[in-house]
Amino acid sequence: MPDPTTKERLRGLVLSAKDLKALSDWPDVLVEDYLNIIDNLITISDLLDTEIDTKIEEIATDFTDGSVPFVESELLAEDNTNFFWNNITKILTLSGALLNNLTASRLIASDANKNIVSIAALSAWIAGTANQILITDDGDGSVTISIPDTDITGTELETLTDDSMADTLHRHSELSASDGDPDACVQVNATGEVVFSRSLSSGTLTHSAVGPTDNLDVSGVNTVFMDCSGGNVTIGGFVGGVNGQVLHIVRL
C-alpha cells in the first residue's frame, strides 16, 4: 500500500482536532484556530503535491542528452561512451554487453519472439545441391561450403582463366564426333599439324557423260568436275567412297 500523501496526513490531524474539541477543555476559539491552521495546511499541501507530480519531469539535470542514468555507489551516474540513446536516430549504443542466455562461440539469430538466441546448426538453414555444393556442419553453429571432389586442383582451375593450355582438364586440341566415335576426328598435334582420323581425298574427277550414270567411282576423289558442255549431266549414285568423305561437285 503506498505511503499517504501530505494532504492525507493533515486530514488525519483534522479528525483528531474534532475529537479533541469533544474530549478536551480547550476553549472553542483555540480549537477553531487549530482547525483553520490545519485546513490551510491541507490547501497548501494539495497545491504542492500537484505541482511536484506535474513538474518533476521538467527539473533540469546535469546529465547529457541521450545518457541513460544508472545507480553507482547509491548515486545516479552516466557512461555515454558505452551506454547511450540517440533519440534522433533511435539507436542504442551498448558496448561490452554480456548476454548470459547465449552459447559461447556461436552465431546468433532472432527467434519467433524477436529474442536473440544462439544458432545450434546453420546447416539447418543452408542446404547444398547434390554434386554441386556441399554443406558441412562444423558443430559450432557455422558451416563449411565446398564443391564435390572432381580431382581438379586449384592450380588446374586457374589455367582456365590465364590463357594457358589446359590439356589436363579437357582435350581442347581435338574434335570428336557427336556420338564419340571416332574420337578424335580432328586434332592438332604437338608440332602444329592438323591430323584427321580418316584421310581426306585429294583426287579430282571430270565427268561429262550425259547419263544417267550410276555408281560413279569416287575412290580417292574429293572434287568431281561436271562438264555440261554436251548437255545436262545426271549421276545416279556413287561407289568407292568412305564415311566422312567430303565430295565437292563443281560445274565447268
C-alpha positions, 0 to 999 in steps of 0.5 A: 500500500503506498505511503499517504500523501501530505494532504492525507496526513493533515486530514488525519490531524483534522479528525483528531482536532474534532475529537479533541474539541469533544474530549478536551477543555480547550476553549472553542476559539483555540480549537477553531484556530487549530482547525483553520491552521490545519485546513490551510495546511491541507490547501497548501499541501494539495497545491504542492503535491500537484505541482511536484507530480506535474513538474518533476519531469521538467527539473533540469539535470546535469546529465547529457542528452541521450545518457541513460542514468544508472545507480553507482555507489547509491548515486545516479551516474552516466557512461555515454561512451558505452551506454547511450540513446540517440533519440534522433536516430533511435539507436542504442549504443551498448558496448561490452554487453554480456548476454548470459542466455547465449552459447559461447562461440556461436552465431546468433539469430532472432527467434519467433519472439524477436529474442536473440538466441544462439544458432545450434546448426546453420546447416539447418538453414543452408542446404547444398545441391547434390554434386554441386555444393556441399554443406558441412556442419562444423558443430559450432553453429557455422558451416563449411561450403565446398564443391564435390571432389572432381580431382581438379586442383586449384592450380588446374582451375586457374589455367582456365582463366590465364590463357594457358593450355589446359590439356589436363582438364579437357582435350581442347586440341581435338574434335570428336564426333557427336556420338564419340566415335571416332574420337578424335576426328580432328586434332592438332598435334604437338608440332602444329599439324592438323591430323584427321582420323580418316584421310581426306581425298585429294583426287579430282574427277571430270565427268561429262557423260550425259547419263544417267550414270550410276555408281560413279567411282569416287575412290580417292576423289574429293572434287568431281568436275561436271562438264555440261558442255554436251548437255545436262549431266545426271549421276545416279549414285556413287561407289568407292567412297568412305564415311566422312568423305567430303565430295565437292561437285563443281560445274565447268 
